[in-house]
Amino acid sequence: MIFVSYSWRNDKPDEEVLSLVSTLRENGFDARCDVMFAQETTSISFPEMMAKNMSDAEKVVIVLSEGYKRKADGFCGGVGEEYRFILSDIAHNEGKYILVSFSTDIEMITPHFLSGREVI
């Protein structure tokens, strides 16, 4: 399973990310993101859901954006919680994490502790 982590935009899921997940699924990958789990149940603990899926995933695609960087560097909200998990796990499972972005300005989108890593 591939789990996709990203930052919402204006309190809504990022449409580009949802399109990426859809494209991965259309090409035979078991790709998932938070919205899929929110639709399955009305009483969901997002921190628990994120931790479980990030742990269970074979690969985690992290979609970097200015919003993701801001929240990660400030350890704010759900992105901040995910970022803590990623930082504690990435040293042991570096190949599990794939950094991607729809932006070409890598410095503006890369959180401090992920700088220097390859971004697709």
Rosetta silent file (secondary structure, phi, psi, omega in degrees, C-alpha in Angstrom):
SEQUENCE: MIFVSYSWRNDKPDEEVLSLVSTLRENGFDARCDVMFAQETTSISFPEMMAKNMSDAEKVVIVLSEGYKRKADGFCGGVGEEYRFILSDIAHNEGKYILVSFSTDIEMITPHFLSGREVI
SCORE:     score description
SCORE:     0.000 S_00000001
   1 L     0.000  140.978  175.569    0.000    0.000    0.000 S_00000001
   2 E  -108.434  123.779  176.873    1.115    3.544   -0.803 S_00000001
   3 E  -107.114  133.740 -177.173   -0.032    6.209    1.622 S_00000001
   4 E  -107.259  121.958  179.319   -0.043    9.838    0.465 S_00000001
   5 E  -108.254  139.402 -177.162    0.597   12.578    3.023 S_00000001
   6 L  -163.471  175.343  176.754   -0.041   16.244    2.212 S_00000001
   7 L  -106.923  132.903  175.139   -1.370   19.528    3.546 S_00000001
   8 L   -64.733  157.655  176.654   -4.949   20.606    2.927 S_00000001
   9 E  -116.507  124.785  177.749   -5.501   23.980    1.205 S_00000001
  10 L    52.617   45.508  178.211   -7.992   26.433    2.658 S_00000001
  11 L    63.296   22.724  177.975   -9.508   23.724    4.900 S_00000001
  12 E  -134.916  150.833  175.878  -10.146   21.444    1.916 S_00000001
  13 L   -57.969  144.964  179.778   -8.265   18.458    0.474 S_00000001
  14 L   -73.280  118.665 -176.746   -5.772   19.456   -2.218 S_00000001
  15 H   -62.473  -35.155  178.122   -7.324   18.604   -5.597 S_00000001
  16 H   -63.418  -38.656  179.653   -3.906   18.006   -7.212 S_00000001
  17 H   -68.427  -44.073  178.142   -3.129   15.427   -4.541 S_00000001
  18 H   -60.176  -37.166  176.998   -6.488   13.710   -4.965 S_00000001
  19 H   -66.455  -39.969  176.457   -5.800   13.547   -8.705 S_00000001
  20 H   -60.785  -46.546  179.291   -2.373   12.003   -8.009 S_00000001
  21 H   -61.420  -43.404  179.201   -3.936    9.345   -5.774 S_00000001
  22 H   -61.767  -44.016  179.155   -6.575    8.629   -8.414 S_00000001
  23 H   -62.749  -43.063  177.096   -3.918    8.295  -11.141 S_00000001
  24 H   -59.832  -43.683 -179.531   -1.882    5.899   -9.009 S_00000001
  25 H   -65.233  -41.010  178.824   -4.990    3.780   -8.384 S_00000001
  26 H   -63.263  -24.384  179.940   -5.904    3.781  -12.094 S_00000001
  27 L   -98.183   18.693  171.236   -2.406    2.434  -12.788 S_00000001
  28 L    91.683    4.015  178.770   -2.806   -0.516  -10.434 S_00000001
  29 L   -91.078  143.252  175.027   -1.318    0.846   -7.205 S_00000001
  30 L   -85.467   77.733 -178.130   -3.118    0.529   -3.882 S_00000001
  31 E   -97.641  138.866 -178.354   -2.778    4.251   -3.133 S_00000001
  32 E  -139.679  155.948  173.901   -4.648    5.863   -0.250 S_00000001
  33 E  -144.617  173.327 -174.221   -4.965    9.215    1.460 S_00000001
  34 H   -54.303  -39.251 -175.615   -6.802   10.670    4.458 S_00000001
  35 H   -60.274  -35.551 -178.757   -9.982   11.584    2.573 S_00000001
  36 H   -63.491  -37.386 -179.149  -10.649    7.951    1.715 S_00000001
  37 H   -77.669  -32.977  178.150  -10.709    6.978    5.393 S_00000001
  38 H   -65.551  -31.846  179.738  -12.845    9.965    6.404 S_00000001
  39 H   -75.636  -22.590 -177.396  -15.479    8.827    3.910 S_00000001
  40 H   -77.891  -27.980 -175.910  -15.526    5.314    5.364 S_00000001
  41 L  -146.832  151.148  179.259  -16.508    6.298    8.897 S_00000001
  42 L   -89.100  -22.422 -179.851  -17.970    9.278   10.716 S_00000001
  43 L  -113.215   87.671 -176.244  -15.989    8.808   13.934 S_00000001
  44 L  -120.009  137.234  173.124  -12.356    8.792   12.928 S_00000001
  45 L   -94.413  105.537 -176.349   -9.305    9.774   14.938 S_00000001
  46 H   -59.906  -44.410  178.581   -7.108   11.436   12.336 S_00000001
  47 H   -59.423  -41.358  178.973   -3.851   11.155   14.337 S_00000001
  48 H   -67.776  -42.511  179.280   -4.453    7.432   14.899 S_00000001
  49 H   -61.666  -44.805 -179.673   -5.499    6.876   11.281 S_00000001
  50 H   -64.205  -46.847 -179.446   -2.416    8.687    9.977 S_00000001
  51 H   -60.882  -44.481 -179.228   -0.034    6.841   12.302 S_00000001
  52 H   -63.319  -46.907 -177.125   -1.541    3.447   11.429 S_00000001
  53 H   -69.832  -36.071  177.398   -1.473    4.030    7.682 S_00000001
  54 H   -68.676  -34.669  177.494    2.021    5.489    7.675 S_00000001
  55 H   -70.383  -42.763 -175.690    3.236    2.494    9.699 S_00000001
  56 H   -76.283  -23.552 -174.456    1.437   -0.067    7.528 S_00000001
  57 L   -67.677  143.323  172.388    2.379    1.479    4.164 S_00000001
  58 L   -73.966  -36.772  178.308    5.127    0.002    2.025 S_00000001
  59 E  -135.759  145.623  173.981    5.768    3.521    0.676 S_00000001
  60 E  -121.701  119.268  176.827    4.736    6.958    1.907 S_00000001
  61 E   -94.272  121.472  179.176    4.501    9.714   -0.687 S_00000001
  62 E  -106.221  113.555 -179.252    4.900   13.119    0.940 S_00000001
  63 E   -89.550  107.573 -177.794    3.531   15.894   -1.264 S_00000001
  64 E   -82.102  143.014  177.207    5.513   18.992   -0.347 S_00000001
  65 L  -154.669  171.513  177.275    4.014   22.463   -0.650 S_00000001
  66 H   -60.586  -39.540  178.350    4.442   25.838    1.019 S_00000001
  67 H   -65.262  -40.748  178.375    1.590   24.939    3.370 S_00000001
  68 H   -62.928  -45.972  179.770    3.158   21.587    4.202 S_00000001
  69 H   -58.881  -47.961 -178.497    6.516   23.261    4.932 S_00000001
  70 H   -59.368  -46.405 -178.652    4.930   25.898    7.167 S_00000001
  71 H   -70.766  -39.622 -179.718    2.963   23.333    9.183 S_00000001
  72 H   -66.894  -49.531 -178.988    5.834   20.826    9.372 S_00000001
  73 H   -62.251  -30.012  178.106    8.455   23.366   10.451 S_00000001
  74 L   -92.972   -0.404 -176.363    6.034   24.694   13.086 S_00000001
  75 L    49.676   48.063 -176.286    4.906   21.180   14.088 S_00000001
  76 L  -103.312  140.067  172.273    1.311   22.401   13.635 S_00000001
  77 H    57.630 -154.121 -178.061   -1.841   20.331   13.249 S_00000001
  78 H   -63.382  -39.767  177.695   -2.013   17.007   11.480 S_00000001
  79 H   -61.069  -42.120  178.842    0.977   17.755    9.275 S_00000001
  80 H   -60.574  -41.026  178.228    3.026   18.529   12.391 S_00000001
  81 H   -66.691  -43.360  177.582    2.049   15.200   13.947 S_00000001
  82 H   -61.591  -42.989 -177.718    2.873   13.315   10.735 S_00000001
  83 H   -61.057  -40.651  175.848    6.187   15.164   10.469 S_00000001
  84 H   -58.812  -45.379  179.413    7.165   14.036   13.983 S_00000001
  85 H   -62.394  -47.177 -178.908    6.426   10.437   12.967 S_00000001
  86 H   -58.905  -46.871 -178.599    8.356   10.791    9.695 S_00000001
  87 H   -62.048  -35.476  179.856   11.403   12.264   11.431 S_00000001
  88 H   -77.362  -22.388 -174.753   11.507    9.423   13.931 S_00000001
  89 H  -101.627  -27.883 -169.687   11.071    6.755   11.219 S_00000001
  90 L   -64.690  -30.634  178.885   12.957    8.047    8.174 S_00000001
  91 L   -65.760  -30.907 -178.738   16.424    7.240    9.544 S_00000001
  92 L   -92.048  -25.139 -175.792   15.437    3.568    9.836 S_00000001
  93 L  -132.710   49.669 -173.806   13.259    3.372    6.716 S_00000001
  94 H   -54.718  -40.825 -178.286   14.675    6.004    4.385 S_00000001
  95 H   -70.479   -9.039 -179.845   13.612    4.191    1.199 S_00000001
  96 H   -75.907  -26.368 -172.009   10.010    4.126    2.388 S_00000001
  97 E  -102.280  129.598  179.284    9.548    7.882    1.928 S_00000001
  98 E  -121.028  118.378  179.546    9.200    9.558   -1.461 S_00000001
  99 E   -92.598  126.055  178.738    9.171   13.360   -1.539 S_00000001
 100 E  -133.064  161.469  175.485    7.216   14.900   -4.414 S_00000001
 101 E  -156.710  154.933  173.964    5.926   18.335   -5.298 S_00000001
 102 L   -94.110   -2.619 -179.639    3.960   20.158   -7.952 S_00000001
 103 L  -103.479  152.802  177.116    6.216   23.203   -7.378 S_00000001
 104 L  -100.076   -7.828 -179.473    9.702   23.744   -8.782 S_00000001
 105 L   -89.371   83.448 -172.500   10.869   26.039   -5.944 S_00000001
 106 H   -58.422  -39.292 -178.977   12.358   23.335   -3.714 S_00000001
 107 H   -64.208  -32.788 -177.488   13.538   25.735   -0.994 S_00000001
 108 H   -77.431  -14.632 -173.629   10.027   27.162   -0.538 S_00000001
 109 H  -118.208  -11.564 -173.991    8.417   23.747   -0.049 S_00000001
 110 L   -94.382  119.296  176.771   10.951   21.593    1.783 S_00000001
 111 L   -60.805  151.378 -173.856   10.703   21.416    5.581 S_00000001
 112 H   -48.806  -51.564 -173.624   13.930   22.103    7.429 S_00000001
 113 H   -79.070   -0.813  174.902   14.673   18.539    8.540 S_00000001
 114 H  -109.025    0.500 -178.234   13.983   17.094    5.068 S_00000001
 115 L   -64.578  148.230 -178.108   16.258   19.507    3.204 S_00000001
 116 L    90.182   -7.848  178.428   18.969   17.921    1.113 S_00000001
 117 L   -92.118  154.784 -179.541   16.774   14.965    0.149 S_00000001
 118 L   -69.011  134.905  176.868   15.711   14.292   -3.423 S_00000001
 119 E  -120.824  127.735  179.134   12.328   15.760   -4.403 S_00000001
 120 L   -91.608    0.000    0.000   10.514   14.504   -7.488 S_00000001
